[in-house]
C-alpha cells in the first residue's frame, strides 16, 4: 500500500510530524522531489530535529529511507544530516539513493546566490540552495545523474562542456570567478566516495516491495501553491509538489498511490515571496507567529520569520483538489486557543465579484479576502485524544473548515509531539 503525505498550501503545514507519525506503520519512506531547500521540523523522544533531505521516517529502526530520482541531491548536506542524527544518539538510518537522482553542484548554489543578488528587490525569495539552477540544468540535460559519476571519462567530458557554457555567464553577467573543469571532476569524485554505499536501482527495489505488500510512504516537500504548474507562478519552487509526481519522482506506477494525506494548517503561513490573500500584519501577525508551531513560526531551513494569515478555504480547497486528497490532516489547532474569535477566509473578492475558486496569479494579485468570524474556544486543547472531548467551538471550527474545503478531515494535530493527534 502506497500513501503520500503532501502539503495543501505554501509549505510549512506540519508534514514532517504527520510523516513521522505514519512512519510507525511504514516499511519504506521516500522523498520524491525538491532538495535541501525546505525543512521538516520533528519533535520526538530523541529531541527536536530539522530535516532537509532525509525523509521524516529516519527515526524508526524498522524503516528504509529512500532519496528518489526526483530529488535534488545535495551530497554534503545529506552526509551532514546523517551525522547530525548519529551525533545525537539516533541509530544510523538505512538509506538508499536512486542511481537516477541528480546532484546539486557547488556552482548551482553560487548561481542561485548571484542571481538573487542581481535581481535585488525583484528576487524570487529563493533559499539560495541551488534548486532553480539545479533543475534548469537537469532539464537542459547538463546535470550529473548519480549513475554517471562512477565513470571518470563521462564526468571529465561533461565538466569541460559545463565550464564553456557557465563561464560566459560568470564573466559577462555576474562578473564572478570562472569555473575550472578539474575542480568539478574532484568535487564529483568526492561525492562518489560518500554515496557509493547507498546507491541502487530504486524503482526496481520499490516494484518488488509493492509486490511483497510493503507499506510505502511518499513524502512531499512544500505544498500545492508552490507547484510550478499549479501554484502561484513564478513565486514557486522548481519541482512538482503534487502527490501525482510521487509516481514519477520515486519510479512507481501511478495507480499504486492509494491514499493521499494532505496536510493543512489551522491557520496560514508562508516563507518567501508570492501572493498570499489571507495574510495578516503587525501585532496580530506577531502574536500568531510567536504562539505558532513549536517555538514560533520560523523557516526550518532559513530561520526566516514566516508570513502569517488566517485559514484560507479558497486556497485550501484548491490545494486539496489538486493533490487528489483522500484525507486531510489538520495541524497546529492548539495554537488558536488564545483567540476570542477566529477569522476564516471563505471567498476572494476580485473586482467586486466574490469567488470560491482559486484563480491564476494575475487575478490573485487583485483578490481581497472575504472573512467569516467563528467564536474561539479560549482554552488549551493539548493532551486531548478524543474528538468528542474537544470544546464545542473547536469542533465547530473543524467542521466549518471541512464543509468549505469539501474534503474529510480525518486527523487533527493538537501539539508538536508524535502522540498529539486525534483520529476522526
KAFENWO-V716575 format. One record per residue. N is the residue number from 1. RES is the residue in one small letter. SS is DSSP state (~ for helix, > for strand, _ for the rest). PHI is phi in radians with two decimals (NA if undefined). Layout:
BEGIN
N & RES & SS & PHI
N & RES & SS & PHI
END
This chain:
BEGIN
1 & x & _ & NA
2 & x & > & -1.88
3 & x & > & -2.06
4 & x & > & -2.00
5 & x & > & -2.05
6 & x & > & -2.38
7 & x & > & -1.77
8 & x & _ & -1.52
9 & x & _ & -2.18
10 & x & _ & -1.69
11 & x & _ & 1.66
12 & x & _ & 1.08
13 & x & _ & -1.53
14 & x & _ & 1.76
15 & x & ~ & -1.15
16 & x & ~ & -1.00
17 & x & ~ & -1.11
18 & x & ~ & -1.14
19 & x & ~ & -1.13
20 & x & ~ & -0.99
21 & x & ~ & -1.23
22 & x & ~ & -1.25
23 & x & ~ & -1.13
24 & x & ~ & -0.98
25 & x & ~ & -1.69
26 & x & _ & -1.72
27 & x & _ & -1.68
28 & x & > & -2.39
29 & x & > & -2.17
30 & x & > & -2.19
31 & x & > & -1.54
32 & x & _ & -2.03
33 & x & _ & -2.82
34 & x & > & 1.26
35 & x & _ & -2.41
36 & x & _ & -1.56
37 & x & _ & -1.45
38 & x & _ & -2.34
39 & x & _ & -2.31
40 & x & > & -2.00
41 & x & > & -1.66
42 & x & > & -2.27
43 & x & > & -2.05
44 & x & > & -2.55
45 & x & _ & -1.19
46 & x & _ & -1.49
47 & x & > & 2.33
48 & x & > & -1.93
49 & x & > & -2.28
50 & x & > & -1.97
51 & x & > & -1.71
52 & x & _ & -2.17
53 & x & _ & -1.96
54 & x & _ & -1.15
55 & x & _ & -1.12
56 & x & _ & -1.33
57 & x & _ & -1.67
58 & x & _ & -1.21
59 & x & _ & -1.52
60 & x & _ & -1.81
61 & x & _ & -1.26
62 & x & _ & -1.56
63 & x & _ & -1.81
64 & x & > & -1.88
65 & x & > & -1.81
66 & x & > & -2.11
67 & x & > & -1.71
68 & x & _ & -1.34
69 & x & _ & -1.14
70 & x & _ & -1.41
71 & x & > & -1.46
72 & x & > & -1.52
73 & x & > & -1.52
74 & x & _ & -1.70
75 & x & ~ & -1.07
76 & x & ~ & -1.04
77 & x & ~ & -1.15
78 & x & ~ & -1.08
79 & x & ~ & -1.11
80 & x & ~ & -1.11
81 & x & ~ & -1.19
82 & x & ~ & -1.05
83 & x & ~ & -1.12
84 & x & ~ & -1.12
85 & x & ~ & -1.34
86 & x & ~ & -1.16
87 & x & _ & -1.10
88 & x & _ & -1.87
89 & x & _ & 1.19
90 & x & _ & -1.46
91 & x & _ & -1.01
92 & x & _ & -1.00
93 & x & _ & -1.28
94 & x & > & -1.46
95 & x & > & -2.21
96 & x & > & -2.17
97 & x & > & -2.11
98 & x & > & -1.12
99 & x & _ & -1.23
100 & x & _ & -1.85
101 & x & _ & -1.17
102 & x & > & -2.02
103 & x & > & -1.81
104 & x & _ & -1.35
105 & x & _ & -1.68
106 & x & ~ & -1.04
107 & x & ~ & -1.24
108 & x & ~ & -1.10
109 & x & ~ & -1.17
110 & x & ~ & -1.10
111 & x & ~ & -1.08
112 & x & ~ & -1.06
113 & x & ~ & -1.15
114 & x & ~ & -1.08
115 & x & ~ & -1.20
116 & x & ~ & -1.08
117 & x & ~ & -1.08
118 & x & ~ & -1.12
119 & x & ~ & -1.33
120 & x & ~ & 0.80
121 & x & ~ & -1.12
122 & x & ~ & -1.77
123 & x & _ & -1.26
124 & x & _ & -1.57
125 & x & _ & 1.19
126 & x & _ & -1.13
127 & x & _ & -1.43
128 & x & _ & 1.04
129 & x & _ & -1.70
130 & x & _ & 1.51
131 & x & ~ & -1.20
132 & x & ~ & -1.11
133 & x & ~ & -1.07
134 & x & ~ & -1.08
135 & x & ~ & -1.18
136 & x & ~ & -1.04
137 & x & ~ & -1.15
138 & x & ~ & -1.03
139 & x & ~ & -1.39
140 & x & _ & -1.51
141 & x & _ & 1.12
142 & x & _ & -2.08
143 & x & _ & -1.49
144 & x & _ & -1.84
145 & x & > & -1.41
146 & x & ~ & -0.86
147 & x & ~ & -1.05
148 & x & ~ & -1.31
149 & x & ~ & -1.36
150 & x & ~ & -1.54
151 & x & _ & -2.16
152 & x & ~ & -1.07
153 & x & ~ & -1.10
154 & x & ~ & -1.10
155 & x & ~ & -1.21
156 & x & ~ & -1.12
157 & x & ~ & -1.10
158 & x & ~ & -1.18
159 & x & ~ & -1.06
160 & x & ~ & -1.06
161 & x & ~ & -1.10
162 & x & ~ & -1.16
163 & x & ~ & -1.08
164 & x & ~ & -1.00
165 & x & ~ & -1.34
166 & x & ~ & -1.27
167 & x & ~ & -1.18
168 & x & ~ & -1.06
169 & x & ~ & -1.18
170 & x & ~ & -1.08
171 & x & ~ & -1.31
172 & x & ~ & -1.69
173 & x & ~ & -1.73
174 & x & ~ & -1.75
175 & x & _ & 0.95
176 & x & _ & -2.21
177 & x & _ & -1.01
178 & x & _ & -1.44
179 & x & _ & -1.49
180 & x & _ & -2.08
181 & x & ~ & -0.91
182 & x & ~ & -1.07
183 & x & ~ & -1.14
184 & x & ~ & -1.15
185 & x & ~ & -1.04
186 & x & ~ & -1.07
187 & x & ~ & -1.03
188 & x & ~ & -1.20
189 & x & ~ & -1.12
190 & x & ~ & -1.11
191 & x & ~ & -1.11
192 & x & ~ & -0.99
193 & x & ~ & -1.12
194 & x & ~ & -1.23
195 & x & ~ & -1.72
196 & x & ~ & -0.78
197 & x & ~ & -1.14
198 & x & ~ & -1.79
199 & x & > & -1.31
200 & x & > & -2.73
201 & x & _ & -1.41
202 & x & ~ & -1.14
203 & x & ~ & -1.16
204 & x & ~ & -1.18
205 & x & ~ & -1.04
206 & x & ~ & -1.25
207 & x & ~ & -1.02
208 & x & ~ & -1.18
209 & x & ~ & -1.10
210 & x & ~ & -1.15
211 & x & ~ & -1.09
212 & x & _ & -1.44
213 & x & _ & 1.34
214 & x & _ & -1.22
215 & x & _ & -1.54
216 & x & > & -2.16
217 & x & > & -2.00
218 & x & > & -1.72
219 & x & > & -1.98
220 & x & > & -1.53
221 & x & > & -2.02
222 & x & > & 1.05
223 & x & > & -2.59
224 & x & ~ & -0.82
225 & x & ~ & -1.30
226 & x & ~ & -1.82
227 & x & _ & -1.24
228 & x & _ & -1.14
229 & x & _ & -1.58
230 & x & _ & -1.85
231 & x & _ & -1.68
232 & x & _ & -1.54
233 & x & _ & -0.92
234 & x & _ & -1.60
235 & x & _ & -1.49
236 & x & _ & -2.18
237 & x & _ & -1.57
238 & x & _ & -1.88
239 & x & _ & -2.33
240 & x & _ & -1.17
241 & x & _ & -1.70
242 & x & _ & -1.64
243 & x & ~ & -0.99
244 & x & ~ & -1.02
245 & x & ~ & -1.24
246 & x & ~ & -0.95
247 & x & ~ & -1.10
248 & x & ~ & -1.36
249 & x & ~ & -1.25
250 & x & ~ & -1.98
251 & x & _ & 1.45
252 & x & _ & -2.19
253 & x & _ & -1.17
254 & x & ~ & -1.07
255 & x & ~ & -1.26
256 & x & ~ & -1.39
257 & x & > & -1.38
258 & x & > & -1.68
259 & x & > & -2.38
260 & x & > & -2.10
261 & x & > & -1.58
262 & x & > & -1.80
263 & x & > & -1.64
264 & x & > & -2.21
265 & x & > & -1.45
266 & x & _ & -1.29
267 & x & _ & -2.46
268 & x & > & -1.97
269 & x & > & -2.66
270 & x & > & -2.65
271 & x & _ & -1.93
272 & x & _ & 1.66
273 & x & _ & -1.41
274 & x & _ & 2.26
275 & x & _ & -1.16
276 & x & _ & -2.73
277 & x & _ & -1.17
278 & x & _ & -1.61
279 & x & > & -1.12
280 & x & > & -2.12
281 & x & _ & -2.35
282 & x & ~ & 1.14
283 & x & ~ & -1.07
284 & x & ~ & -1.04
285 & x & ~ & -1.22
286 & x & ~ & -1.04
287 & x & ~ & -1.12
288 & x & ~ & -1.15
289 & x & ~ & -1.10
290 & x & ~ & -1.14
291 & x & ~ & -1.47
292 & x & _ & -1.27
293 & x & _ & 0.94
294 & x & _ & -1.93
295 & x & _ & 1.56
296 & x & _ & 1.74
297 & x & _ & -1.58
298 & x & > & -2.31
299 & x & _ & -0.97
300 & x & _ & -1.19
301 & x & _ & -1.70
302 & x & _ & -1.69
303 & x & _ & 1.27
304 & x & _ & -1.17
305 & x & > & -1.09
306 & x & _ & -1.31
307 & x & > & -1.34
308 & x & > & -1.99
309 & x & > & -2.84
310 & x & _ & -1.44
311 & x & > & -1.03
312 & x & > & -1.99
313 & x & ~ & -1.18
314 & x & ~ & -1.18
315 & x & ~ & -1.15
316 & x & ~ & -1.31
317 & x & ~ & -1.08
318 & x & ~ & -1.11
319 & x & ~ & -1.03
320 & x & ~ & -1.24
321 & x & ~ & -1.08
322 & x & ~ & -1.24
323 & x & ~ & -1.35
324 & x & _ & 1.29
325 & x & _ & -1.04
326 & x & _ & -1.81
327 & x & > & -2.45
328 & x & > & -1.78
329 & x & > & -1.79
330 & x & > & -1.78
331 & x & > & -1.91
332 & x & _ & 0.83
333 & x & ~ & -1.10
334 & x & ~ & -1.04
335 & x & ~ & -1.07
336 & x & ~ & -1.42
337 & x & ~ & -1.07
338 & x & ~ & -1.52
339 & x & _ & -1.58
340 & x & _ & -1.25
341 & x & > & -2.46
342 & x & > & -2.12
343 & x & > & -1.27
344 & x & > & -2.26
345 & x & > & -1.38
346 & x & > & -1.90
347 & x & > & -2.86
348 & x & > & -2.02
349 & x & > & -1.63
350 & x & > & -2.07
351 & x & _ & 0.90
352 & x & _ & 1.49
353 & x & > & -1.85
354 & x & > & -1.68
355 & x & > & -2.20
356 & x & _ & -1.94
357 & x & _ & -1.71
358 & x & _ & -1.28
359 & x & _ & -1.61
360 & x & _ & -1.29
361 & x & ~ & -1.04
362 & x & ~ & -1.10
363 & x & ~ & -1.32
364 & x & ~ & -1.04
365 & x & _ & -1.04
366 & x & _ & -1.61
367 & x & _ & -1.29
368 & x & > & -2.02
369 & x & > & -1.25
370 & x & > & -1.86
371 & x & > & -1.83
372 & x & > & -2.06
373 & x & > & -1.84
374 & x & > & -1.96
375 & x & > & -1.18
376 & x & _ & -1.35
377 & x & _ & -1.91
378 & x & _ & 0.92
379 & x & _ & -2.76
380 & x & _ & -1.54
381 & x & _ & -1.81
382 & x & _ & -1.10
383 & x & _ & 1.62
384 & x & _ & -1.35
385 & x & _ & -2.01
386 & x & _ & -2.00
387 & x & ~ & -0.98
388 & x & ~ & -1.19
389 & x & ~ & -1.47
390 & x & _ & -1.20
391 & x & _ & -1.02
392 & x & ~ & -0.99
393 & x & ~ & -1.17
394 & x & ~ & -1.23
395 & x & ~ & -1.10
396 & x & ~ & -1.10
397 & x & ~ & -1.11
398 & x & ~ & -1.06
399 & x & ~ & -1.21
400 & x & ~ & -1.10
401 & x & ~ & -1.09
402 & x & ~ & -1.01
403 & x & ~ & -1.13
404 & x & ~ & -1.33
405 & x & ~ & -1.57
406 & x & _ & 1.38
407 & x & _ & -2.31
408 & x & _ & -1.28
409 & x & > & -1.49
410 & x & > & -1.83
411 & x & > & -2.34
412 & x & > & -2.18
413 & x & > & -1.75
414 & x & _ & -2.19
415 & x & _ & 2.91
416 & x & _ & -1.41
417 & x & _ & -1.32
418 & x & _ & -0.98
419 & x & _ & -1.71
420 & x & _ & -1.40
421 & x & > & -2.57
422 & x & > & -2.11
423 & x & > & -1.65
424 & x & _ & -1.87
END
